[in-house]
Amino acid sequence: MRGEDILVAPVLEQGATSRDVYLPSGLWWEEGDPERVLVGPIWIKDYPAPLDVLPYFVRAKEYVADAAFCPTITAFLVLLGAIANYIS
């Protein structure tokens, strides 16, 4: 574990290309991808872990919008819409 929200699962045995991974309770994003959610606590058996890949999981945090942050999001969405209109 790196802190409470990142779990790194490298191969620890010579020649192994997979390993078992335990995820504690909570929602976990597989390799940081919010579309690949796993719900813990769970054991994942034979998770692929070749030498050239470092498997990791990030605990999903519940997002609560901050009133000071909302204008920034609005400005970003307006800019994104303007760009989309320009391109099409």
C-alpha positions as a Python dict, from the first residue, in 0.01 Angstrom:
ca = {
    (1, 'M'): (0, 0, 0),
    (2, 'R'): (111, 353, -75),
    (3, 'G'): (-86, 544, 184),
    (4, 'E'): (-447, 433, 214),
    (5, 'D'): (-558, 485, -144),
    (6, 'I'): (-302, 318, -372),
    (7, 'L'): (-226, -51, -375),
    (8, 'V'): (69, -167, -585),
    (9, 'A'): (93, -539, -667),
    (10, 'P'): (425, -631, -832),
    (11, 'V'): (533, -990, -889),
    (12, 'L'): (741, -1106, -595),
    (13, 'E'): (842, -1454, -713),
    (14, 'Q'): (1107, -1514, -976),
    (15, 'G'): (954, -1630, -1306),
    (16, 'A'): (595, -1552, -1203),
    (17, 'T'): (368, -1366, -1447),
    (18, 'S'): (62, -1343, -1224),
    (19, 'R'): (-20, -1315, -856),
    (20, 'D'): (-307, -1309, -610),
    (21, 'V'): (-412, -961, -495),
    (22, 'Y'): (-624, -868, -192),
    (23, 'L'): (-820, -544, -214),
    (24, 'P'): (-949, -407, 119),
    (25, 'S'): (-1305, -276, 148),
    (26, 'G'): (-1407, 9, -77),
    (27, 'L'): (-1433, 83, -449),
    (28, 'W'): (-1106, 32, -638),
    (29, 'W'): (-1016, 151, -988),
    (30, 'E'): (-808, -110, -1167),
    (31, 'E'): (-488, 67, -1278),
    (32, 'G'): (-654, 402, -1208),
    (33, 'D'): (-929, 350, -1470),
    (34, 'P'): (-1267, 463, -1330),
    (35, 'E'): (-1444, 240, -1583),
    (36, 'R'): (-1282, -73, -1434),
    (37, 'V'): (-1423, -75, -1082),
    (38, 'L'): (-1377, -355, -831),
    (39, 'V'): (-1557, -373, -497),
    (40, 'G'): (-1359, -488, -195),
    (41, 'P'): (-1295, -667, 18),
    (42, 'I'): (-1203, -921, -248),
    (43, 'W'): (-927, -1162, -342),
    (44, 'I'): (-834, -1154, -710),
    (45, 'K'): (-672, -1484, -805),
    (46, 'D'): (-401, -1502, -1074),
    (47, 'Y'): (-405, -1130, -1159),
    (48, 'P'): (-178, -1078, -1465),
    (49, 'A'): (151, -919, -1361),
    (50, 'P'): (417, -958, -1629),
    (51, 'L'): (759, -809, -1558),
    (52, 'D'): (701, -509, -1786),
    (53, 'V'): (375, -406, -1610),
    (54, 'L'): (329, -280, -1254),
    (55, 'P'): (-28, -365, -1152),
    (56, 'Y'): (-188, -106, -925),
    (57, 'F'): (-528, -11, -789),
    (58, 'V'): (-655, 329, -675),
    (59, 'R'): (-927, 363, -412),
    (60, 'A'): (-1216, 567, -554),
    (61, 'K'): (-1301, 872, -347),
    (62, 'E'): (-1652, 1010, -326),
    (63, 'Y'): (-1644, 1351, -492),
    (64, 'V'): (-1816, 1641, -319),
    (65, 'A'): (-1817, 1959, -528),
    (66, 'D'): (-1654, 2258, -367),
    (67, 'A'): (-1840, 2585, -432),
    (68, 'A'): (-1510, 2759, -515),
    (69, 'F'): (-1429, 2488, -770),
    (70, 'C'): (-1763, 2497, -958),
    (71, 'P'): (-1691, 2820, -1154),
    (72, 'T'): (-1372, 2659, -1282),
    (73, 'I'): (-1564, 2357, -1406),
    (74, 'T'): (-1825, 2580, -1571),
    (75, 'A'): (-1556, 2784, -1748),
    (76, 'F'): (-1385, 2463, -1865),
    (77, 'L'): (-1712, 2323, -2005),
    (78, 'V'): (-1789, 2650, -2186),
    (79, 'L'): (-1440, 2648, -2339),
    (80, 'L'): (-1476, 2282, -2437),
    (81, 'G'): (-1812, 2359, -2604),
    (82, 'A'): (-1661, 2649, -2795),
    (83, 'I'): (-1379, 2429, -2921),
    (84, 'A'): (-1627, 2158, -3025),
    (85, 'N'): (-1837, 2415, -3217),
    (86, 'Y'): (-1524, 2548, -3388),
    (87, 'I'): (-1414, 2200, -3497),
    (88, 'S'): (-1755, 2097, -3636),
}
